[in-house]
Amino acid sequence: MTRLTVLYGHPTDPAEFDRYYRDVHIPLAKQMRGLKGWTIGKCESAAPGERPSYYMIVGLYADSRADLEAILASPEGQATVADVDNFATGGATFFYDDEQVLVSLSLPSVG
Amino acid sequence: MTRLTVLYGHPTDPAEFDRYYRDVHIPLAKQMRGLKGWTIGKCESAAPGERPSYYMIVGLYADSRADLEAILASPEGQATVADVDNFATGGATFFYDDEQVLVSLSLPSVG
């Protein structure tokens, strides 16, 4: 399983980032067809009182990097990628990895 | 599901990092009891020809942050955490997140 990780830096206005991501970006990204998984999580520092290195971590999954790149190259994918500049005021770092599972996961689906 | 993400920076000797992680760190970390999931992946740049921001991304999963912190506070967890300094020559960034699944995953287990 190949994953595209997106690490969002701390936005200038976190509440507005959250609103835009929920109300605009998720509905837009849900138009993409073919994703095998999509996870999001707000980062919390491992050390008490420190700000975490990133604001949010997102994982997009497909069977291969070629599949993920094809999804992002579709019209719906292009619209989703282009939308990132509209809210990612703290920047966004992207990288792929070929995720290996050393201990098997059992993640709940939240729809 | 709570995840602890570890982002390893580029090591000074990638082959030695890989050897140590596989032969020493994984067997040590496998002594920890209670993890609900553990994934690793080598990072690849999203842009051709660029070096990715990190060398490797690791995810450790448990039902809650308290559970994860208890695992890391166990003698086996402490030994695993202490071992990171022995091979992470490019540094390591840690943060927690409470992972939400927007599109359900079906990840294969590789043992």
Backbone of each chain as ProteinMPNN parsed JSONL, in Angstrom:
{"seq_chain_A": "MTRLTVLYGHPTDPAEFDRYYRDVHIPLAKQMRGLKGWTIGKCESAAPGERPSYYMIVGLYADSRADLEAILASPEGQATVADVDNFATGGATFFYDDEQVLVSLSLPSVG", "coords_chain_A": {"N_chain_A": [[0.855, -1.192, 0.0], [0.671, 2.129, -0.954], [1.299, 5.348, 0.343], [0.439, 8.772, 0.402], [1.701, 11.255, 2.284], [0.648, 14.196, 3.888], [1.868, 16.918, 5.522], [0.692, 19.459, 7.324], [1.706, 22.702, 8.078], [1.575, 24.988, 10.916], [-1.278, 26.936, 10.735], [-2.072, 30.413, 10.074], [-4.524, 31.17, 11.064], [-6.035, 29.052, 12.905], [-8.746, 28.253, 13.442], [-10.135, 29.075, 11.182], [-8.773, 27.614, 9.252], [-9.606, 25.022, 10.045], [-12.375, 25.2, 9.614], [-12.477, 25.68, 6.835], [-11.196, 23.416, 5.848], [-12.944, 21.371, 6.649], [-15.457, 22.177, 5.582], [-15.074, 22.867, 2.917], [-12.689, 21.726, 1.717], [-12.692, 18.905, 2.289], [-15.222, 18.033, 1.147], [-14.598, 18.611, -1.524], [-12.331, 17.001, -1.988], [-13.459, 14.541, -1.647], [-14.646, 14.053, -4.046], [-12.772, 12.799, -5.572], [-11.926, 9.752, -7.163], [-11.126, 6.381, -6.357], [-9.361, 6.251, -4.217], [-7.883, 4.261, -1.636], [-7.777, 4.671, 1.009], [-8.005, 7.194, 3.562], [-6.851, 9.3, 5.898], [-6.939, 11.574, 8.671], [-5.44, 13.737, 11.106], [-5.131, 15.828, 13.941], [-2.146, 17.223, 15.089], [-0.401, 16.602, 18.141], [1.883, 17.704, 20.546], [4.588, 15.614, 21.591], [6.025, 16.256, 23.818], [5.14, 17.814, 26.837], [3.59, 21.02, 26.794], [4.992, 21.991, 24.612], [4.852, 23.188, 21.216], [3.603, 21.198, 18.612], [5.491, 19.909, 15.779], [4.053, 20.059, 13.438], [0.753, 21.009, 12.243], [-1.35, 19.399, 11.285], [-1.728, 16.035, 10.154], [-2.066, 14.154, 7.249], [-3.079, 11.263, 5.504], [-3.113, 9.694, 2.405], [-4.171, 6.896, 0.623], [-3.348, 4.346, -1.771], [-3.099, 1.559, -4.076], [-0.663, 1.708, -5.37], [2.067, 3.971, -6.149], [1.753, 4.932, -8.728], [-1.005, 4.652, -9.085], [-1.921, 6.514, -7.15], [-0.846, 8.88, -8.195], [-2.259, 9.005, -10.58], [-4.84, 9.402, -9.623], [-4.545, 11.934, -8.468], [-4.003, 13.361, -10.752], [-6.339, 13.411, -12.121], [-9.275, 15.338, -13.094], [-10.766, 15.95, -10.743], [-8.831, 15.433, -8.811], [-6.871, 17.325, -9.484], [-8.292, 19.673, -8.922], [-8.535, 19.387, -6.178], [-5.858, 19.406, -5.306], [-5.134, 21.972, -6.168], [-6.685, 23.458, -4.476], [-5.394, 23.45, -2.041], [-3.648, 25.6, -1.657], [-5.453, 27.541, -0.939], [-5.99, 27.408, 1.756], [-3.825, 26.477, 3.252], [-2.076, 28.061, 5.075], [0.13, 27.776, 6.635], [1.855, 26.328, 5.158], [2.641, 23.227, 3.385], [3.868, 19.967, 3.475], [4.802, 17.348, 1.399], [5.107, 13.846, 0.94], [5.739, 10.58, -0.415], [5.283, 7.167, 0.711], [5.994, 3.673, 0.845], [4.065, 1.871, 2.558], [4.787, -0.335, 5.172], [3.43, -2.839, 7.192], [4.098, -3.665, 10.383], [2.953, -4.415, 12.775], [-0.271, -5.491, 12.831], [-3.046, -3.463, 11.926], [-6.189, -2.404, 13.239], [-8.363, -0.425, 12.307], [-11.031, 1.78, 13.052], [-13.78, 2.677, 10.954], [-14.95, 5.885, 10.18], [-16.806, 6.684, 8.439]], "CA_chain_A": [[0.0, 0.0, 0.0], [1.428, 3.379, -1.017], [0.643, 6.461, 1.023], [0.929, 10.146, 0.272], [1.535, 11.983, 3.545], [0.666, 15.662, 3.832], [2.085, 17.528, 6.838], [0.333, 20.877, 7.271], [2.291, 23.569, 9.097], [0.603, 25.732, 11.726], [-1.889, 28.026, 9.964], [-2.16, 31.715, 10.761], [-5.826, 31.202, 11.736], [-6.405, 27.629, 12.997], [-10.196, 28.031, 13.369], [-10.518, 29.226, 9.782], [-8.23, 26.409, 8.593], [-10.487, 23.891, 10.363], [-13.651, 25.406, 8.928], [-12.301, 25.515, 5.388], [-10.87, 22.0, 5.557], [-14.158, 20.554, 6.848], [-16.612, 22.58, 4.773], [-14.749, 23.044, 1.493], [-11.671, 20.829, 1.16], [-13.123, 17.495, 2.349], [-16.195, 17.746, 0.086], [-13.915, 18.645, -2.826], [-11.462, 15.824, -2.092], [-14.31, 13.331, -1.737], [-14.986, 13.827, -5.459], [-11.744, 11.956, -6.192], [-12.297, 8.346, -7.207], [-10.059, 5.381, -6.398], [-8.549, 6.176, -3.0], [-8.114, 3.094, -0.79], [-7.822, 5.105, 2.394], [-7.77, 8.629, 3.763], [-6.88, 9.553, 7.335], [-6.488, 12.902, 9.088], [-5.31, 13.877, 12.547], [-4.476, 17.028, 14.469], [-0.929, 16.839, 15.813], [-0.195, 17.025, 19.525], [3.288, 17.529, 20.893], [4.931, 14.51, 22.489], [6.533, 16.863, 25.054], [4.126, 18.728, 27.374], [3.847, 22.453, 26.706], [5.628, 22.391, 23.357], [4.012, 23.157, 20.03], [4.074, 20.122, 17.733], [6.183, 20.37, 14.573], [3.053, 20.295, 12.4], [-0.612, 21.211, 12.72], [-2.205, 18.268, 10.927], [-1.125, 15.018, 9.29], [-3.069, 13.513, 6.395], [-2.573, 10.138, 4.708], [-3.954, 9.23, 1.28], [-3.674, 5.555, 0.297], [-3.777, 3.607, -2.961], [-2.291, 0.345, -4.208], [0.674, 2.019, -5.876], [2.299, 5.397, -6.404], [1.157, 5.246, -10.036], [-2.441, 4.839, -8.854], [-2.124, 7.785, -6.448], [-0.555, 9.988, -9.125], [-3.37, 9.07, -11.544], [-5.972, 10.019, -8.911], [-4.263, 13.368, -8.326], [-3.966, 13.971, -12.091], [-7.721, 13.505, -12.624], [-9.809, 16.699, -12.876], [-11.126, 16.097, -9.331], [-7.569, 15.486, -8.078], [-6.251, 18.624, -9.767], [-9.047, 20.691, -8.182], [-8.206, 19.206, -4.757], [-4.482, 19.879, -5.101], [-5.123, 23.433, -6.344], [-7.381, 24.074, -3.338], [-4.529, 23.482, -0.853], [-3.136, 26.967, -1.504], [-6.503, 28.416, -0.414], [-6.13, 27.35, 3.226], [-2.616, 25.992, 3.938], [-1.289, 29.267, 5.329], [1.374, 27.37, 7.295], [2.601, 25.468, 4.246], [2.309, 21.809, 3.349], [4.969, 19.103, 3.071], [4.263, 16.126, 0.791], [6.002, 12.766, 0.498], [5.18, 9.241, -0.558], [6.024, 6.023, 1.202], [5.399, 2.366, 0.614], [3.891, 1.569, 3.98], [4.855, -1.727, 5.619], [2.743, -3.028, 8.464], [4.826, -4.618, 11.242], [1.912, -4.929, 13.663], [-1.481, -5.28, 12.045], [-3.958, -2.438, 12.42], [-7.624, -2.574, 13.113], [-8.827, 0.953, 12.452], [-12.462, 1.952, 12.838], [-14.19, 3.608, 9.913], [-15.873, 6.91, 10.655], [-17.609, 7.096, 7.277]], "C_chain_A": [[0.895, 1.247, 0.0], [0.599, 4.501, -0.394], [1.267, 7.775, 0.572], [0.634, 10.836, 1.593], [1.574, 13.475, 3.269], [0.804, 16.158, 5.268], [1.777, 19.018, 6.702], [1.018, 21.621, 8.411], [1.206, 24.35, 9.824], [0.038, 26.912, 10.938], [-1.936, 29.317, 10.782], [-3.469, 31.814, 11.55], [-6.356, 29.757, 11.819], [-7.911, 27.377, 12.864], [-10.678, 28.125, 11.922], [-9.984, 28.053, 8.948], [-9.18, 25.25, 8.804], [-11.813, 23.998, 9.615], [-13.507, 25.122, 7.44], [-12.042, 24.046, 5.047], [-12.134, 21.15, 5.606], [-15.236, 20.871, 5.811], [-16.323, 22.649, 3.284], [-13.814, 21.93, 1.0], [-12.105, 19.359, 1.19], [-14.18, 17.193, 1.282], [-15.57, 17.72, -1.315], [-13.093, 17.368, -3.014], [-12.278, 14.543, -2.209], [-14.814, 13.067, -3.156], [-13.979, 12.911, -6.147], [-12.187, 10.495, -6.105], [-11.051, 7.469, -7.136], [-9.19, 5.306, -5.157], [-8.909, 4.926, -2.193], [-8.178, 3.462, 0.694], [-7.495, 6.574, 2.494], [-7.916, 8.872, 5.261], [-6.396, 10.983, 7.604], [-6.349, 12.91, 10.612], [-4.608, 15.169, 12.908], [-3.28, 16.59, 15.307], [-0.937, 17.405, 17.229], [1.258, 16.748, 19.861], [3.482, 16.33, 21.803], [5.449, 15.045, 23.82], [5.519, 17.889, 25.563], [4.545, 20.188, 27.204], [4.519, 22.916, 25.437], [4.616, 22.371, 22.218], [4.503, 22.019, 19.135], [4.675, 20.697, 16.448], [5.213, 20.713, 13.454], [1.678, 20.439, 13.032], [-1.482, 19.982, 12.472], [-1.443, 17.326, 10.01], [-2.247, 14.284, 8.558], [-2.397, 12.377, 5.631], [-3.581, 9.751, 3.637], [-3.353, 7.924, 0.776], [-4.217, 5.047, -1.034], [-2.819, 2.414, -3.11], [-0.863, 0.633, -4.644], [0.817, 3.529, -6.032], [1.681, 5.816, -7.744], [-0.346, 5.479, -9.887], [-2.715, 6.178, -8.175], [-1.903, 8.965, -7.39], [-1.672, 10.135, -10.159], [-4.593, 9.73, -10.902], [-5.764, 11.531, -8.818], [-4.239, 14.093, -9.671], [-5.356, 14.071, -12.702], [-8.226, 14.931, -12.397], [-10.157, 16.949, -11.405], [-9.866, 16.198, -8.46], [-6.877, 16.827, -8.255], [-6.96, 19.74, -8.996], [-8.714, 20.615, -6.69], [-6.814, 19.743, -4.447], [-4.435, 21.408, -5.183], [-5.746, 24.136, -5.143], [-6.47, 24.234, -2.114], [-4.002, 24.898, -0.594], [-4.166, 27.914, -0.882], [-6.602, 28.406, 1.112], [-4.838, 27.003, 3.962], [-1.66, 27.146, 4.203], [0.016, 28.962, 6.071], [2.212, 26.452, 6.428], [2.171, 24.013, 4.338], [3.497, 21.046, 2.79], [4.387, 17.784, 2.58], [5.376, 15.095, 0.612], [5.231, 11.461, 0.415], [5.949, 8.264, 0.311], [5.246, 4.758, 0.899], [5.267, 1.751, 1.999], [3.935, 0.062, 4.246], [4.22, -1.824, 6.988], [3.482, -4.088, 9.269], [3.906, -5.217, 12.296], [0.596, -4.521, 13.019], [-2.446, -4.313, 12.725], [-5.395, -2.908, 12.349], [-8.247, -1.209, 13.378], [-10.327, 1.019, 12.229], [-12.707, 2.891, 11.658], [-15.143, 4.63, 10.521], [-16.64, 7.482, 9.471], [-16.737, 7.781, 6.29]], "O_chain_A": [[1.768, 1.393, 0.856], [-0.615, 4.588, -0.578], [2.48, 7.867, 0.386], [-0.524, 10.988, 1.983], [2.419, 13.96, 2.516], [-0.031, 15.861, 6.122], [2.514, 19.752, 6.043], [0.922, 21.218, 9.57], [0.053, 24.369, 9.395], [0.788, 27.793, 10.519], [-1.849, 29.303, 12.01], [-3.516, 32.47, 12.591], [-7.044, 29.296, 10.908], [-8.316, 26.395, 12.242], [-11.529, 27.345, 11.492], [-10.666, 27.564, 8.047], [-9.531, 24.558, 7.848], [-12.308, 23.019, 9.058], [-14.321, 24.406, 6.856], [-12.595, 23.508, 4.088], [-12.372, 20.319, 4.729], [-15.848, 19.97, 5.237], [-17.236, 22.504, 2.47], [-14.098, 21.271, 0.0], [-11.904, 18.642, 0.21], [-14.056, 16.194, 0.575], [-15.956, 16.924, -2.17], [-13.151, 16.734, -4.067], [-11.824, 13.569, -2.809], [-15.345, 11.993, -3.442], [-14.283, 12.314, -7.18], [-12.751, 10.063, -5.1], [-10.04, 7.766, -7.773], [-8.363, 4.401, -5.039], [-10.081, 4.571, -2.075], [-8.588, 2.652, 1.526], [-6.807, 7.137, 1.642], [-8.993, 8.67, 5.822], [-5.566, 11.525, 6.874], [-7.052, 12.184, 11.315], [-3.627, 15.562, 12.276], [-3.394, 15.688, 16.137], [-1.406, 18.515, 17.48], [1.802, 15.701, 19.511], [2.657, 16.056, 22.675], [5.331, 14.371, 24.843], [5.081, 18.748, 24.798], [5.7, 20.546, 27.436], [4.612, 24.12, 25.197], [3.64, 21.623, 22.258], [5.709, 21.89, 18.921], [4.394, 21.838, 16.081], [5.51, 21.561, 12.613], [1.454, 20.056, 14.181], [-2.255, 19.573, 13.339], [-0.624, 17.753, 9.196], [-3.233, 13.855, 9.158], [-1.267, 12.523, 5.166], [-4.753, 9.511, 3.926], [-2.149, 7.854, 0.529], [-5.375, 5.277, -1.382], [-1.852, 2.285, -2.358], [0.049, -0.127, -4.319], [-0.17, 4.265, -6.047], [1.153, 6.921, -7.872], [-0.896, 6.398, -10.493], [-3.631, 6.9, -8.571], [-2.671, 9.927, -7.387], [-1.999, 11.249, -10.569], [-5.294, 10.514, -11.542], [-6.687, 12.31, -9.057], [-4.435, 15.307, -9.723], [-5.532, 14.756, -13.71], [-7.656, 15.659, -11.584], [-9.88, 18.025, -10.875], [-9.836, 16.956, -7.49], [-6.36, 17.4, -7.296], [-6.31, 20.647, -8.476], [-8.621, 21.642, -6.017], [-6.613, 20.444, -3.456], [-3.779, 22.058, -4.369], [-5.385, 25.27, -4.825], [-6.744, 25.063, -1.245], [-3.922, 25.336, 0.554], [-3.804, 28.968, -0.36], [-7.226, 29.29, 1.698], [-4.751, 27.209, 5.173], [-0.571, 27.208, 3.631], [0.908, 29.808, 6.124], [3.178, 25.858, 6.906], [1.437, 23.62, 5.245], [4.066, 21.423, 1.766], [3.571, 17.17, 3.267], [6.474, 15.442, 0.177], [4.214, 11.269, 1.081], [7.12, 8.487, 0.62], [4.028, 4.768, 0.723], [6.218, 1.19, 2.543], [3.21, -0.711, 3.621], [4.454, -0.976, 7.848], [3.499, -5.261, 8.896], [4.054, -6.38, 12.67], [0.381, -3.351, 12.702], [-2.632, -4.348, 13.942], [-5.76, -3.716, 11.495], [-8.608, -0.878, 14.507], [-10.843, 0.38, 11.312], [-11.914, 3.798, 11.407], [-16.038, 4.275, 11.288], [-17.071, 8.635, 9.502], [-17.212, 8.208, 5.238]]}, "seq_chain_B": "MTRLTVLYGHPTDPAEFDRYYRDVHIPLAKQMRGLKGWTIGKCESAAPGERPSYYMIVGLYADSRADLEAILASPEGQATVADVDNFATGGATFFYDDEQVLVSLSLPSVG", "coords_chain_B": {"N_chain_B": [[-8.517, 5.889, 17.553], [-5.221, 6.371, 18.608], [-2.191, 7.704, 17.412], [1.349, 7.583, 17.443], [3.559, 9.393, 15.669], [6.694, 9.033, 14.138], [9.142, 10.841, 12.617], [11.923, 10.276, 10.872], [14.895, 11.965, 10.254], [17.229, 12.421, 7.487], [19.738, 10.024, 7.646], [23.283, 9.948, 8.408], [24.544, 7.734, 7.38], [22.843, 5.882, 5.426], [22.646, 3.082, 4.806], [23.69, 1.829, 7.046], [21.911, 2.794, 8.975], [19.591, 1.477, 8.079], [20.339, -1.21, 8.454], [20.752, -1.3, 11.239], [18.236, -0.543, 12.19], [16.633, -2.66, 11.269], [17.916, -4.986, 12.302], [18.453, -4.546, 14.997], [16.793, -2.493, 16.229], [14.064, -3.065, 15.553], [13.696, -5.764, 16.598], [14.071, -5.12, 19.318], [11.998, -3.247, 19.789], [9.862, -4.869, 19.331], [9.561, -6.199, 21.686], [7.901, -4.668, 23.215], [4.705, -4.536, 24.738], [1.258, -4.437, 23.847], [0.819, -2.656, 21.726], [-1.363, -1.551, 19.141], [-0.923, -1.279, 16.515], [1.661, -0.891, 14.028], [3.542, 0.752, 11.785], [5.86, 1.23, 9.086], [7.705, 3.22, 6.76], [9.764, 4.059, 3.999], [10.525, 7.299, 2.974], [9.637, 8.974, -0.045], [10.299, 11.502, -2.372], [7.728, 13.764, -3.413], [8.11, 15.351, -5.579], [9.891, 14.921, -8.567], [13.354, 14.092, -8.459], [13.933, 15.583, -6.221], [15.056, 15.603, -2.772], [13.287, 13.856, -0.282], [11.57, 15.331, 2.567], [11.964, 13.889, 4.876], [13.555, 10.823, 6.018], [12.396, 8.396, 6.869], [9.16, 7.292, 7.878], [7.313, 6.48, 10.707], [4.652, 4.839, 12.341], [3.045, 4.363, 15.389], [0.482, 2.694, 17.06], [-2.24, 2.886, 19.382], [-5.082, 2.481, 21.606], [-5.481, 4.853, 22.965], [-3.857, 7.967, 23.882], [-2.922, 7.776, 26.48], [-2.621, 5.019, 26.76], [-0.567, 4.574, 24.871], [1.494, 6.084, 26.006], [1.849, 4.655, 28.352], [2.809, 2.244, 27.352], [5.253, 3.095, 26.286], [6.469, 3.861, 28.609], [6.985, 1.542, 29.915], [9.464, -0.956, 30.901], [10.418, -2.205, 28.532], [9.563, -0.358, 26.629], [10.986, 1.921, 27.41], [13.58, 1.045, 26.885], [13.435, 0.826, 24.133], [12.916, 3.483, 23.324], [15.246, 4.691, 24.283], [17.066, 3.54, 22.607], [16.85, 4.871, 20.199], [18.609, 7.033, 19.937], [20.88, 5.707, 19.235], [20.937, 5.234, 16.515], [19.606, 7.204, 15.046], [20.851, 9.3, 13.317], [20.141, 11.443, 11.803], [18.338, 12.778, 13.285], [15.092, 12.849, 14.979], [11.652, 13.367, 14.822], [8.84, 13.683, 16.826], [5.341, 13.232, 17.189], [1.975, 13.127, 18.447], [-1.229, 12.002, 17.212], [-4.795, 11.958, 16.983], [-6.107, 9.754, 15.162], [-8.344, 10.089, 12.499], [-10.454, 8.292, 10.369], [-11.317, 8.883, 7.177], [-11.742, 7.665, 4.747], [-12.097, 4.283, 4.545], [-9.561, 1.982, 5.454], [-7.816, -0.835, 4.111], [-5.434, -2.57, 5.058], [-2.688, -4.669, 4.291], [-1.244, -7.243, 6.32], [2.134, -7.714, 7.115], [3.329, -9.403, 8.8]], "CA_chain_B": [[-7.157, 5.303, 17.573], [-4.166, 7.371, 18.718], [-0.953, 7.315, 16.736], [2.585, 8.344, 17.629], [4.338, 9.422, 14.427], [8.118, 9.353, 14.232], [9.727, 11.228, 11.331], [13.388, 10.214, 10.967], [15.648, 12.753, 9.283], [18.177, 11.64, 6.678], [20.909, 9.637, 8.44], [24.577, 10.153, 7.755], [24.868, 6.488, 6.666], [21.543, 5.218, 5.289], [22.728, 1.613, 4.835], [23.885, 1.442, 8.443], [20.614, 3.053, 9.605], [18.674, 0.397, 7.707], [20.791, -2.434, 9.099], [20.513, -1.206, 12.68], [16.783, -0.538, 12.44], [16.104, -4.009, 11.001], [18.538, -6.064, 13.093], [18.512, -4.231, 16.43], [15.682, -1.704, 16.77], [12.778, -3.78, 15.443], [13.593, -6.811, 17.628], [13.92, -4.478, 20.636], [10.667, -2.651, 19.869], [8.859, -5.952, 19.351], [9.379, -6.618, 23.085], [6.846, -3.866, 23.833], [3.399, -5.204, 24.722], [0.064, -3.599, 23.874], [0.605, -1.844, 20.53], [-2.438, -2.001, 18.261], [-0.458, -1.188, 15.143], [3.015, -0.366, 13.871], [3.833, 0.818, 10.353], [7.069, 1.969, 8.715], [7.856, 3.422, 5.325], [10.808, 4.961, 3.525], [9.92, 8.427, 2.278], [10.045, 9.302, -1.418], [9.851, 12.851, -2.683], [6.593, 13.897, -4.327], [8.628, 16.025, -6.774], [11.009, 14.146, -9.11], [14.702, 14.63, -8.324], [14.172, 16.248, -4.931], [15.164, 14.729, -1.618], [12.124, 14.057, 0.586], [11.854, 16.063, 3.803], [12.381, 12.924, 5.906], [14.048, 9.546, 5.506], [11.46, 7.311, 7.167], [8.016, 7.638, 8.72], [6.876, 5.339, 11.511], [3.429, 5.07, 13.112], [2.729, 3.417, 16.475], [-0.947, 2.885, 17.35], [-2.914, 2.282, 20.539], [-6.441, 3.007, 21.716], [-5.469, 6.217, 23.505], [-2.525, 8.485, 24.174], [-2.514, 7.223, 27.776], [-2.133, 3.661, 26.499], [0.734, 4.661, 24.194], [2.496, 6.564, 26.97], [2.133, 3.557, 29.291], [3.667, 1.282, 26.633], [6.602, 3.673, 26.186], [7.028, 3.981, 29.965], [7.35, 0.2, 30.404], [10.908, -1.191, 30.709], [10.685, -2.481, 27.113], [9.369, 0.907, 25.932], [12.12, 2.785, 27.742], [14.758, 0.544, 26.156], [13.22, 1.149, 22.711], [13.092, 4.927, 23.169], [16.664, 5.002, 24.499], [17.845, 3.028, 21.469], [16.733, 5.765, 19.033], [19.837, 7.83, 19.835], [21.978, 4.881, 18.706], [20.954, 5.122, 15.042], [18.905, 8.309, 14.372], [21.871, 10.325, 13.125], [19.51, 12.603, 11.169], [17.318, 13.301, 14.192], [13.769, 12.223, 14.955], [10.563, 14.258, 15.224], [7.746, 12.878, 17.37], [4.089, 13.864, 17.614], [0.778, 12.288, 18.539], [-2.498, 12.502, 16.695], [-5.958, 11.1, 17.157], [-6.331, 9.556, 13.73], [-9.701, 9.876, 12.003], [-10.453, 7.616, 9.077], [-12.37, 9.414, 6.305], [-12.004, 6.563, 3.819], [-11.65, 3.123, 5.311], [-8.354, 1.315, 4.975], [-7.676, -2.289, 4.209], [-3.986, -2.73, 4.936], [-2.215, -6.037, 4.462], [-0.256, -7.482, 7.36], [3.339, -8.38, 6.618], [3.903, -10.166, 9.93]], "C_chain_B": [[-6.128, 6.437, 17.632], [-2.882, 6.829, 18.105], [0.197, 8.187, 17.251], [3.355, 8.244, 16.32], [5.781, 9.769, 14.755], [8.62, 9.636, 12.82], [11.242, 11.235, 11.503], [14.005, 11.079, 9.869], [16.656, 11.882, 8.548], [19.436, 11.306, 7.481], [22.203, 9.867, 7.666], [24.978, 8.921, 6.94], [23.578, 5.673, 6.534], [21.615, 3.694, 5.381], [22.887, 1.118, 6.268], [22.607, 1.69, 9.265], [19.672, 1.883, 9.336], [19.043, -0.909, 8.423], [20.442, -2.409, 10.585], [19.019, -1.276, 12.976], [16.233, -1.955, 12.323], [16.621, -5.024, 12.031], [18.514, -5.809, 14.592], [17.221, -3.566, 16.917], [14.336, -2.443, 16.685], [12.681, -4.91, 16.471], [13.405, -6.24, 19.037], [12.493, -3.949, 20.801], [9.58, -3.718, 19.925], [8.662, -6.54, 20.752], [8.248, -5.836, 23.763], [5.517, -4.606, 23.689], [2.287, -4.168, 24.651], [-0.162, -2.729, 22.655], [-0.516, -2.436, 19.678], [-2.028, -1.937, 16.79], [0.917, -0.562, 15.09], [3.323, -0.402, 12.384], [5.124, 1.6, 10.138], [7.083, 2.156, 7.2], [8.984, 4.38, 5.023], [10.155, 6.064, 2.698], [10.507, 8.589, 0.871], [9.487, 10.677, -1.724], [8.656, 12.826, -3.623], [7.042, 14.564, -5.632], [9.856, 15.262, -7.284], [12.348, 14.845, -8.879], [14.983, 15.347, -7.021], [14.331, 15.219, -3.831], [13.93, 14.933, -0.751], [12.537, 14.721, 1.892], [12.361, 15.154, 4.918], [12.815, 11.632, 5.241], [13.028, 8.43, 5.692], [10.359, 7.827, 8.073], [7.517, 6.378, 9.397], [5.604, 5.736, 12.252], [3.234, 3.967, 14.144], [1.317, 3.717, 16.948], [-1.359, 2.204, 18.644], [-4.274, 2.965, 20.668], [-6.478, 4.457, 22.194], [-4.024, 6.666, 23.704], [-2.015, 7.927, 25.503], [-1.968, 5.804, 27.603], [-0.742, 3.692, 25.854], [1.82, 5.099, 25.171], [2.842, 5.475, 27.987], [3.046, 2.513, 28.639], [5.107, 1.804, 26.596], [7.268, 3.809, 27.553], [7.398, 2.626, 30.562], [8.852, 0.001, 30.21], [11.265, -1.442, 29.24], [10.536, -1.207, 26.275], [10.536, 1.858, 26.167], [13.375, 2.357, 26.993], [14.648, 0.904, 24.677], [13.465, 2.627, 22.456], [14.578, 5.295, 23.303], [17.515, 4.57, 23.308], [17.842, 3.984, 20.272], [18.017, 6.575, 18.829], [20.995, 7.039, 19.223], [22.032, 4.825, 17.18], [20.365, 6.34, 14.323], [19.852, 9.484, 14.175], [21.317, 11.569, 12.414], [18.418, 13.21, 12.033], [15.987, 12.586, 14.034], [12.76, 13.214, 15.523], [9.382, 13.397, 15.648], [6.499, 13.744, 17.554], [2.962, 12.835, 17.641], [-0.314, 12.862, 17.658], [-3.574, 11.456, 16.944], [-6.504, 10.881, 15.747], [-7.807, 9.295, 13.416], [-9.63, 9.278, 10.615], [-11.628, 8.145, 8.251], [-12.74, 8.423, 5.219], [-11.341, 5.348, 4.432], [-10.483, 2.405, 4.634], [-8.5, -0.189, 5.007], [-6.208, -2.584, 3.966], [-3.598, -4.187, 5.134], [-1.248, -6.124, 5.652], [0.962, -8.154, 6.732], [4.047, -9.074, 7.769], [4.464, -9.238, 10.925]], "O_chain_B": [[-6.157, 7.352, 16.808], [-2.54, 5.657, 18.261], [0.026, 9.387, 17.466], [3.756, 7.156, 15.906], [6.056, 10.674, 15.543], [8.535, 8.782, 11.937], [11.787, 12.094, 12.196], [13.669, 10.935, 8.694], [16.905, 10.741, 8.939], [20.127, 12.212, 7.947], [22.208, 9.964, 6.439], [25.669, 9.043, 5.929], [23.252, 4.872, 7.41], [20.733, 3.074, 5.975], [22.293, 0.112, 6.657], [22.264, 0.896, 10.14], [19.035, 1.364, 10.253], [18.174, -1.619, 8.929], [19.903, -3.377, 11.121], [18.589, -1.976, 13.893], [15.46, -2.399, 13.172], [15.849, -5.822, 12.563], [18.551, -6.754, 15.379], [16.621, -4.012, 17.895], [13.565, -2.439, 17.644], [11.666, -5.007, 17.162], [12.672, -6.804, 19.849], [11.858, -4.177, 21.83], [8.511, -3.499, 20.495], [7.714, -7.29, 20.984], [7.699, -6.287, 24.769], [5.24, -5.221, 22.659], [2.358, -3.135, 25.317], [-1.222, -2.114, 22.535], [-0.613, -3.652, 19.512], [-2.714, -2.483, 15.925], [1.304, 0.198, 15.978], [3.362, -1.477, 11.785], [5.446, 2.511, 10.9], [6.534, 1.341, 6.458], [9.149, 5.393, 5.702], [9.331, 5.791, 1.825], [11.696, 8.37, 0.639], [8.346, 10.987, -1.381], [8.572, 11.983, -4.516], [6.42, 14.363, -6.675], [10.769, 14.984, -6.506], [12.461, 16.054, -9.081], [16.13, 15.688, -6.732], [13.817, 14.105, -3.928], [13.551, 16.077, -0.499], [13.705, 14.681, 2.279], [13.1, 15.594, 5.799], [12.501, 11.367, 4.081], [12.816, 7.617, 4.793], [10.588, 8.686, 8.925], [7.322, 5.345, 8.758], [5.499, 6.862, 12.738], [3.255, 2.782, 13.811], [0.987, 4.873, 17.212], [-0.901, 1.107, 18.967], [-4.579, 3.905, 19.935], [-7.402, 5.2, 21.863], [-3.097, 5.856, 23.694], [-0.827, 7.637, 25.645], [-0.973, 5.436, 28.227], [0.147, 2.934, 26.241], [2.926, 4.559, 25.167], [3.986, 5.378, 28.432], [3.939, 1.967, 29.286], [6.055, 1.058, 26.841], [8.495, 3.866, 27.643], [8.054, 2.566, 31.602], [9.462, 0.725, 29.423], [12.286, -0.955, 28.755], [11.289, -0.997, 25.325], [11.012, 2.516, 25.243], [14.143, 3.197, 26.522], [15.645, 1.245, 24.041], [14.139, 2.992, 21.493], [15.098, 6.105, 22.536], [18.559, 5.163, 23.033], [18.733, 3.916, 19.425], [18.46, 6.777, 17.698], [21.971, 7.622, 18.751], [23.045, 4.421, 16.609], [20.588, 6.508, 13.124], [19.681, 10.537, 14.788], [21.952, 12.624, 12.424], [17.657, 14.06, 11.571], [15.777, 11.824, 13.09], [12.988, 13.821, 16.569], [8.971, 12.493, 14.922], [6.6, 14.875, 18.029], [3.003, 11.818, 16.948], [-0.333, 14.062, 17.383], [-3.307, 10.264, 17.091], [-7.253, 11.7, 15.214], [-8.431, 8.402, 13.989], [-8.833, 9.712, 9.783], [-12.788, 7.892, 8.576], [-13.898, 8.34, 4.81], [-10.164, 5.383, 4.792], [-10.44, 2.252, 3.414], [-9.224, -0.741, 5.835], [-5.783, -2.817, 2.834], [-4.109, -4.86, 6.029], [-0.524, -5.171, 5.939], [0.823, -9.061, 5.911], [5.255, -9.304, 7.703], [4.992, -9.674, 11.948]]}, "name": "protein", "num_of_chains": 2, "seq": "MTRLTVLYGHPTDPAEFDRYYRDVHIPLAKQMRGLKGWTIGKCESAAPGERPSYYMIVGLYADSRADLEAILASPEGQATVADVDNFATGGATFFYDDEQVLVSLSLPSVGMTRLTVLYGHPTDPAEFDRYYRDVHIPLAKQMRGLKGWTIGKCESAAPGERPSYYMIVGLYADSRADLEAILASPEGQATVADVDNFATGGATFFYDDEQVLVSLSLPSVG"}
